[in-house]
Amino acid sequence: MPNITITLTDTQMKGLEYAAFSPQDWAENAVTNRARIANDEIVQMYTTRALDEGVQIPANRELIIADAFARKWAKTAAEVQADAEAQEQA
């Protein structure tokens, strides 16, 4: 399972301690919630496109997301950026 590590200054940590009971829980919640939102967007996009193209929809969300990336219907933000830069140079 991937890990994300961030480093804060003492001042930044104090700010988070002021704003949240548990900075660790707050950070985990923020990241997991953003990932959930993105996954919901991918599932919605995939389902619409699969129905439009007559593609069988996988049985669960994990399989849908994996297939969306395998088919290049979904791309990472880095891939989208690289595509945009390549188009600008063309």
N, C-alpha and C positions, 0 to 999 in steps of 0.2 A: 504494500500500500504506500503510495507517495506521501511524503511529508513536506510541509512548507514551514520554513523557519524565518522569523524576522528578528531583527535586532533593534531595540529602542534605546534611546538615551535615557538617563535617569529622569530627566525632566518629562520626556514623553510618557514614561511609565507612571510618573506621579499624576500626570493629566488623565491617563486611563483609569488609575485608581480612584481619582476624583469622580470620574464619569460612570464607572461601572463597579459593581460589588466585586466581580471577578474579571479582571482583564483577559485572562486566558479563556474563560467561558464566553465572554463577549466576542473575542476574536474568532473563536471556533464557530460561534453562531453566525457571525457576519459572513464568513467564508462559506460555510455549508449552505446557508440560505441563498447566497448568490449562485452557488453551483446548482442548487435545486431550481432556481428560476431559469438559468440557462438550459438545464436539462428539460424543463417543461417546454421551453421555446423550441428546442430541437425535436422533441416528441410531436409537438403540434405541427411544425413544418414538415416533418417526415410523414406523418399520417396524411396530411393534405396531399403531399406530392405522390405518395404511394397510391392513394385512392385515384388520383388523376391519371397516373401512369399504369394502373392495374397491377401494381407490385404487391405481393403478399406481405402483410404487416407481421413482424415478429411477435412472439408471444408475451414479451415483457419489455419494460422500459430500458433495461440494460442492453438487451439485444437490439432494440430499436436504435439506441444511441450508437452502439458499435457499428451497426449497418449503415447508419447515416454517414459516419465518417469513412467507412469502407467504400461507399458509393460516391464519396466526395460531395454529397448533398450538404453536409455540414463540414466546416473547416475551422481550424484553430484561428484565433485572432492573428497569430504570426503568419499563417498561410494567406489570410485575407490581405494583410499588409503587403506581403511579398507580391501577390497578384496585382494589387493596385500600383505598386512601384514599377512592376514589369510593364503594365499597361501605359503608364506615364512615359516610359522610355521608348515605347514602340511607336 
